[in-house]
């Protein structure tokens, strides 16, 4: 059986689709699995033992030229089954034109009428279903209903690059969305309460270096090392794996921790864990405000600014986070 899994959204979305790889391979070890993702995310699956080929869709440059070249490649690969994890036009078109015998996707995709198998997709405050469960529902009829955590595979070299001789804490302070991100002064407050016995690594991409630098300057603590922009995705996952604790927003590093089954503490500001994007590690903590806000959540995803201009959903008790994360 030859499968193609499609997830061309953000970094964390790819991580949350990896349980499909694990379950398909567990169900049939002889199957071949390819994975389609967006350009920039391909290193997430570098060296993955269960992925035959990673296909890359460049959305930012010559999008439609690349799209139809990609469809031609996919058709020539003669997949038995295409599994589309997304609910949007472009991936629906790819799935429809794939020439696969079986086309699986969610009912909210505009091309769902052309799929051979559709699955209902539901996100709401009332339905506390994790995104991994939603994704796995696409292949339930193939592999059964067992749950599988996300999984990443850093190499030996990845672990060697981030090898540390002293106990440490990882902090990923940034997010693509302002209202998903704990304010810098809150991160500084958190860092100032972390015991001196821990080295502190600030994680993120190149764009996160200014924020990490600002936080380090605010705290004035020498044992902080800025790793933002210096590590690959898998190197970051390897560093998170052996941390005493990793503090994150509702963002990709949270899912790295889940994929490595590493201790994680996550701050939810404008979003809520009931949407299904919370931590899955054995040791996991969720921190949010301890009172109701009529405007929270203000959406499924974060926003560029607080619609009410107060950002009270970020007023999270840092002392409580330090105490419950068991790092004292």
N, C-alpha and C positions, 0 to 999 in steps of 0.2 A: 504494500500500500504506500502511495506517495502523497504526502500532505504538504500543503502550503498554509502557514498561519500568517494573517495580515494584521499588523498593528503599527500604524505609521504616525501615532500621536507622540506624546512627550516621553521622557526618559522613564519616569515612574510607571507609565502605562505599559511600556515594554516589559518591565520587571514583573508587573502583575499579570502578564500574559504567559510568563514562563511555566506556570503549572500545567498548561496545556501540553507543552513539550514533554514534561515529565510523565504525565498520565498516558499520553499516546504511546510513548516508548515503553512504558511499563506494561501496557496492554498488549503491545506487539513489538517485540524487540527487533524484528526484522524490517520494520517500517522505515521509510525515509522521510525526514522532516526538513523542509526549508522554511525560512522566516523572512517576511518582508517588513522592513522598517524604514523610517525616514533617515536621510543623510545626516550624519552627526551622531547617530545612536548605534551604529554598527559595532563599535568596540564592546558594547555590553555583552555580545554573544561571541566574542573572540575566544576561540579554543573550546567552545561549548561541545561536550562529548556527544550530544544527541542531535545536534543541528548539522545537516549535510551542507547547506549553502545559505548564506545570508544575502538576500536581495535588497538593494538600496534604492529608495525613491528620493530624488532630489526635487523637493517642492519649491525651493527658493529661486532656482535659476532654470529658465526654459521649462517651466512646469509641465505644460501640455505636450511638448515634444518628448520630454522624458517619460511622461505618462504612457503615451502610445508605444514608445519603444519598450517600456516595461511590460505592457500588455502583450506585445508580440513575443517577448522572452518567456513570459508565463505560459502563453498558449503552446509554445514550442516545447516546454518542459513536461507537458502531458500529465498534469496532476490528476490523481484519482479524486482528491477531496481538497477543497479550499475552505478554510475556516476564517471568516472575517469577524474580528473582535470589535470593529468600529461600527458606528451608526451614521456615517456620512457619505455624501454623494460619490466622491472619488474612489474610495475603496469599494463601494457598492458596484461601481462601473467596472473596476478591475475584476471583482468576483464574477459578475455577470458575463464578462467577455473572456473569462479564463479558459473556457472549454473543458473545465473539470466535470466529471460525472456527477459529483456531489458538491453542492454549494451551500454552506451553512453560514447563517448570520442572524442578527437580531431583527425583530419585527419593525424597529424604528428606522432601519436603513431605508432610504427612498427607493432602493432597488430590491427590497425584500420580496416583491412579487415575482422576481426572477430566480429566487433561491429555491433549492429543493427542500431545504430544512430551515425553518425559522423558529426562533425562541423569543419568548416575551422578555422585554427588558424593562426593569422597574427600579427607579431610585426615588426614595422619599424618606422623610423623617420617621415615618411609621414603620417602614420595612428595613430593619437593621440587617441587611444582607451585604456581605463583603464583596468587593469588586472581583476578587478571585472566584467566589462562588458564582457570580454572574457569568464570568468567563468560562468556568468549567461546565456551566449548564449547556453550553453550545455542543459539548461532546459527551454529555451524559448518556446518550443513547448508544455511544460507542464504547465507553470505558466504565460506565457505572457512575455512582454518585459519591465516590470517595473524595475526601478533601485532600488537597496538596498545597503546601506552602510554595511561594516563589523560591527560585534557586538560581544563584549565579556561581560561576566557576572561575575565580581568580587563579592564575597560574602560580607555580612555585616562585617564579621571578617577581610576580606582583607582591607576594608576601615578603620576599627578600628586600624589595625596594622600601617597604614601610615598616620593616622590623624595628621594634623599640625595646629598649632594655629596662624601662621603668614604667610603672603603672600610668595610664593616661585616660583622658576623657576626650571624646570627639564632640564638636559642636558645629552644626551646619546652620548658620544664622539667616540664610537668604531664601527667597522664594521669587518665582516669576511674578507673583501677584502681591501687591502691597498689603492687602487685608489678610493674607495668609501668613504674614511674616511678623513675628514678635519684634517690637521696636528695639533699636540698638541699645537704648538705655536699660531695657529689661535684660538683654543678654549680658550687658556689663554687670548688672546687679547679680545675675546668676553666677557669673565667673568669679566675682569677688567673694562669693560664699563657698566656692569649691575649695576643699582642703589643699594645703600646700604640697601634699605628697603626690599630687597628680600633675603631670604635664598636660597641657591643653592644646589640642590641634583644631584649628578653624578650617573647615572644609567648604568647598564650593568650586565654581568655575572661574574662568578669568574675569568675568564681569563682576564677581563677588569680592574681588581683592580690595576695592575701596571701602566697602562695608566692614570687612574683616580688619582692615588697617585702622578704621575709626574705632572699632570696638577695642582693639588692643591698646590704642592710645588712651581711650577713656579709662581703662582699668589700670594701666601702668604696670602690668604684671609681666615679668621677664620670661616666665615659663610658658607663655603662649607662643605657639609657632603657627604661622599662616601657611596652610597647605593648599589654599584655594588657587586654582589655575596650575598647580604643579603635578597633580595626580590624574591618571586615567580613571574611568568609571570603576574598573575592576580593582585598581589599586586602592581607591577610596573604600570599596567594599571590603577589601582585605584589611585595611586599617580599622574600619568599623568592627570587623569580626572580633578582634582581640581587645577592644576598648572596655574599660570598666563600665562605661555608660556612654551612649551617644544621645545628645539632645538635638532635636530637629523641629522644624515646622511641619505642617501638613504638606510635604513635598517629597521629591525623589529620594533623598538620603534616608528617610523613614523606611521606604520600600527596600533600599539596599540592606538596611538592618534586618528587615523581615526575611530577605533572601539569604542572609548569612546566619539567621537565628541568633542575632546578637542583641544584648540588652539595649533597650531604646526607651527614651522618654520624649513624648511628642506634645507640642503645644498647638492646640486648635483655637484659632482666633475667630475669623468670620465664618469658617466652615465647621461642620460637626462630624464626629466619628460615625454617626448613624448613616451617613451617606455611603459608607462602605469602604473607606480608604484608611482605616486605622491600622495600627501595628499588629503583626502576627507572630512576633518573637515570643518565646516561652517567658522571657522576662520583659514585660512591656508596661509602660505607664502612659496614661493620657491626662493632660492637664488643660483645663479650660476655666472660664469664669465660674464662680460658684453662685451665680444668681441669674435670673432670666432677663433677657433683653428682647423686646418686641421685634427688633430688627434683625435678630440673629436666628438662623443663618440668613445672610443677605443674598445667597445664591449658591449653586452647586460648586462653582469655582470661585476663586478670589477675584477681587476688583482692584483697579489701579489706585483707587482712593476710597475712603469710607464715605458711603452715600449720605450719611448723617453728619459727617465732619467731626465726630467725637472719638471714634475708634475704641469705644469702651470694651469691646469684646477682647481686646488685648490686655485688659487689666487683670492679668492672671497672677495668682499668689506665688511668688518665687520661693519663699520660705517653704511652702508646702511641697513644691517640686523638688527642692534639695532634700528635704526630709524623706519623702516617699521613694525617691530614686536610690536610696540606700548607698550613698557614696561617702557618707561622713565617717 
